[in-house]
Amino acid sequence: MMGSYSYTSVQVEPDGTALTSVIMYPDERVSVLVPRGKNRAQISVTHCRAHVLIAPTRATAPTAEDVQVARKLAESFAAYAAEVERLHSLNGVAAESAEDPAA
Protein backbone atom coordinates (compact mmCIF):
# COMPACT_ATOMS: atom_id res chain seq x y z
CA MET A 1 0.00 0.00 0.00
CA MET A 2 1.28 3.45 -0.90
CA GLY A 3 1.85 5.79 2.04
CA SER A 4 0.29 9.18 2.38
CA TYR A 5 2.05 12.28 1.15
CA SER A 6 1.45 15.74 -0.21
CA TYR A 7 3.41 17.88 -2.62
CA THR A 8 3.31 21.19 -4.40
CA SER A 9 4.63 21.82 -7.89
CA VAL A 10 5.03 24.94 -9.96
CA GLN A 11 5.21 24.68 -13.75
CA VAL A 12 6.48 27.80 -15.50
CA GLU A 13 5.83 28.10 -19.23
CA PRO A 14 8.20 29.86 -21.67
CA ASP A 15 5.84 32.86 -21.75
CA GLY A 16 6.20 33.27 -17.98
CA THR A 17 2.77 31.98 -16.99
CA ALA A 18 2.79 29.54 -14.10
CA LEU A 19 0.57 26.70 -12.92
CA THR A 20 0.75 25.79 -9.24
CA SER A 21 -0.64 22.44 -8.09
CA VAL A 22 -1.10 21.11 -4.56
CA ILE A 23 -1.66 17.36 -4.43
CA MET A 24 -2.74 15.66 -1.21
CA TYR A 25 -2.96 11.95 -0.49
CA PRO A 26 -3.82 12.38 3.19
CA ASP A 27 -4.03 10.00 6.10
CA GLU A 28 -5.32 10.51 9.63
CA ARG A 29 -2.81 13.36 10.10
CA VAL A 30 -4.79 15.61 7.75
CA SER A 31 -6.06 18.76 9.42
CA VAL A 32 -9.27 20.40 8.23
CA LEU A 33 -10.22 23.55 10.09
CA VAL A 34 -13.34 25.64 9.65
CA PRO A 35 -13.35 28.45 12.20
CA ARG A 36 -16.98 29.13 13.09
CA GLY A 37 -18.44 32.13 14.82
CA LYS A 38 -15.49 34.31 13.80
CA ASN A 39 -15.58 37.41 11.64
CA ARG A 40 -14.54 35.59 8.45
CA ALA A 41 -15.42 32.51 6.40
CA GLN A 42 -12.67 30.07 5.45
CA ILE A 43 -11.65 26.41 5.35
CA SER A 44 -8.07 25.26 5.77
CA VAL A 45 -6.68 21.85 4.77
CA THR A 46 -3.16 20.95 5.87
CA HIS A 47 -1.19 17.74 5.36
CA CYS A 48 2.56 17.02 5.30
CA ARG A 49 3.42 20.72 5.12
CA ALA A 50 1.11 21.30 2.15
CA HIS A 51 -1.54 23.87 3.02
CA VAL A 52 -4.64 24.99 1.13
CA LEU A 53 -6.83 27.84 2.34
CA ILE A 54 -10.19 28.51 0.67
CA ALA A 55 -12.00 31.76 1.46
CA PRO A 56 -14.17 34.30 -0.32
CA THR A 57 -12.22 37.23 -1.73
CA ARG A 58 -13.96 39.33 0.91
CA ALA A 59 -13.95 36.80 3.76
CA THR A 60 -15.74 39.16 6.16
CA ALA A 61 -18.47 40.16 3.67
CA PRO A 62 -19.24 37.23 1.30
CA THR A 63 -21.40 37.88 -1.75
CA ALA A 64 -24.26 35.77 -3.15
CA GLU A 65 -21.75 34.38 -5.66
CA ASP A 66 -19.49 33.35 -2.76
CA VAL A 67 -22.43 31.45 -1.25
CA GLN A 68 -22.93 29.63 -4.58
CA VAL A 69 -19.24 28.72 -4.73
CA ALA A 70 -19.30 27.43 -1.13
CA ARG A 71 -22.36 25.28 -1.88
CA LYS A 72 -20.67 23.91 -5.03
CA LEU A 73 -17.59 23.02 -2.99
CA ALA A 74 -19.77 21.30 -0.36
CA GLU A 75 -21.57 19.29 -3.06
CA SER A 76 -18.24 18.30 -4.65
CA PHE A 77 -16.78 17.17 -1.32
CA ALA A 78 -19.96 15.18 -0.60
CA ALA A 79 -19.70 13.51 -4.01
CA TYR A 80 -16.01 12.76 -3.33
CA ALA A 81 -16.87 11.16 0.03
CA ALA A 82 -19.59 9.03 -1.60
CA GLU A 83 -17.17 7.89 -4.33
CA VAL A 84 -14.47 7.00 -1.78
CA GLU A 85 -17.05 5.01 0.22
CA ARG A 86 -18.29 3.24 -2.93
CA LEU A 87 -14.79 2.26 -4.03
CA HIS A 88 -13.89 1.19 -0.50
CA SER A 89 -16.88 -1.13 -0.35
CA LEU A 90 -16.04 -2.59 -3.77
CA ASN A 91 -12.39 -3.11 -2.86
CA GLY A 92 -13.30 -4.45 0.57
CA VAL A 93 -15.49 -7.15 -1.03
CA ALA A 94 -12.76 -7.95 -3.59
CA ALA A 95 -10.08 -8.16 -0.85
CA GLU A 96 -12.25 -10.47 1.26
CA SER A 97 -12.93 -12.74 -1.74
CA ALA A 98 -9.21 -12.92 -2.55
CA GLU A 99 -8.39 -13.89 1.04
CA ASP A 100 -11.06 -16.64 1.19
CA PRO A 101 -10.93 -18.94 -1.89
CA ALA A 102 -14.22 -20.53 -0.81
CA ALA A 103 -16.06 -17.20 -1.10
DAJOMO-V629590 format. One record per residue. N is the residue number from 1. RES is the residue in one small letter. SS is DSSP state (h for helix, s for strand, l for the rest). NEAR is the number of other C-alpha atoms within 10 Angstrom. Layout:
N;RES;SS;NEAR
N;RES;SS;NEAR
This chain:
1;m;l;3
2;m;l;5
3;g;l;7
4;s;l;14
5;y;s;14
6;s;s;15
7;y;s;14
8;t;s;12
9;s;s;10
10;v;s;10
11;q;s;11
12;v;s;11
13;e;l;9
14;p;l;7
15;d;l;6
16;g;l;7
17;t;l;8
18;a;s;11
19;l;s;9
20;t;s;10
21;s;s;11
22;v;s;12
23;i;s;15
24;m;s;19
25;y;s;13
26;p;l;15
27;d;l;12
28;e;l;7
29;r;l;10
30;v;l;15
31;s;s;13
32;v;s;14
33;l;s;12
34;v;l;12
35;p;l;12
36;r;l;10
37;g;l;7
38;k;l;9
39;n;l;9
40;r;l;14
41;a;l;19
42;q;l;16
43;i;s;13
44;s;s;14
45;v;s;15
46;t;s;17
47;h;s;21
48;c;l;16
49;r;l;10
50;a;s;15
51;h;s;17
52;v;s;14
53;l;s;11
54;i;s;14
55;a;l;15
56;p;l;17
57;t;l;11
58;r;l;11
59;a;l;14
60;t;l;13
61;a;l;12
62;p;l;14
63;t;l;13
64;a;h;9
65;e;h;10
66;d;h;16
67;v;h;12
68;q;h;11
69;v;h;13
70;a;h;17
71;r;h;12
72;k;h;12
73;l;h;13
74;a;h;12
75;e;h;12
76;s;h;12
77;f;h;12
78;a;h;12
79;a;h;12
80;y;h;12
81;a;h;11
82;a;h;12
83;e;h;12
84;v;h;12
85;e;h;12
86;r;h;12
87;l;h;11
88;h;h;12
89;s;h;12
90;l;h;11
91;n;h;12
92;g;h;12
93;v;h;11
94;a;h;11
95;a;h;11
96;e;h;11
97;s;h;12
98;a;h;11
99;e;h;9
100;d;l;8
101;p;l;7
102;a;l;6
103;a;l;7
